[in-house]
Amino acid sequence: MNISKEDYLKTIYELGGDKEQVSNKNIATALNISPPSVSEMIKKLLQDGYVEYTVYQGIKLTEYGVTEAKKIRRRHLLWEVFLVEKLGYNSEEVHDEAEKLEHVTNKKLEEKLDEYLNYPKVCPHGSKIIREE
């Protein structure tokens, strides 16, 4: 999966798209891009089975999409913990760095990072770090 698709999945998840439909406009605003760009990516995510789309209602993650979004978000939050606890970043400056690192983290590195951090339960901002089921 490419970085752009990962960003969309994570954004849709963070907007509540695992439980309810979110609008193209809300996704565009969250990602700071144009609604037509969102429409193009949603077509790709539909083809890949990550989202469902209902006309006039919006976009919702499929079960597969939720699973992938949770994995991406988990990697992001683990990197936030690492950057704050081990490298001394303050919590206001870790998001952009964690955003980059989440995309280059494979499963083994994620597991090692989690173990190294002693299996944190929350990130520096208080968001719960969900363990894989």
C-alpha positions, -999 to +999 in steps of 0.1 A: +000+000+000+013+035-008+017+064+016-013+083+002-037+054+007-024+049+042-030+086+050-066+084+036-074+052+056-060+067+088-079+100+083-112+083+075-107+062+107-099+093+128-130+111+114-151+082+127-154+063+095-152+030+112-186+036+128-204+060+105-201+076+071-179+106+066-181+131+038-158+137+010-156+173+022-145+164+057-118+141+043-106+169+020-105+194+049-086+170+072-060+162+045-059+198+032-066+187-004-093+193-030-126+173-030-119+161-065-086+146-053-105+128-026-130+114-051-102+099-072-086+082-042-119+070-029-124+052-062-091+034-057-099+025-021-133+012-032-116-011-058-091-023-031-120-031-007-110-006+020-141+015+019-178+015+010-195+045-006-232+054-004-243+083-026-255+113-005-244+096+027-206+092+024-177+070+029-173+043+055-144+019+061-150-018+055-139-043+081-107-047+061-102-010+059-107-006+097-081-033+103-056-016+081-063+019+095-058+006+131-024-008+121-013+025+106-026+045+136-009+021+160+025+026+143+020+063+144+012+063+181+041+040+190+065+064+172+050+093+191+058+075+224+093+067+213+101+103+202+088+118+234+101+092+259+134+082+243+145+112+222+131+140+243+108+156+218+079+175+233+044+162+225+035+192+203+063+184+178+061+147+174+031+143+150+050+152+118+079+130+126+057+101+135+037+107+103+069+100+083+080+070+104+046+052+104+050+046+066+084+029+067+077+007+097+073-030+090+056-055+113+089-067+129+101-032+136+066-024+150+068-054+174+103-045+185+094-009+191+064-019+211+085-043+232+113-017+236+087+008+249+074-018+273+040-020+256+026+015+262-011+018+265-014+055+255+005+080+234+018+114+247-015+130+237-036+104+257-049+084+227-052+047+235-028+024+216-048-005+204-032-040+204-039-062+174-067-087+179 
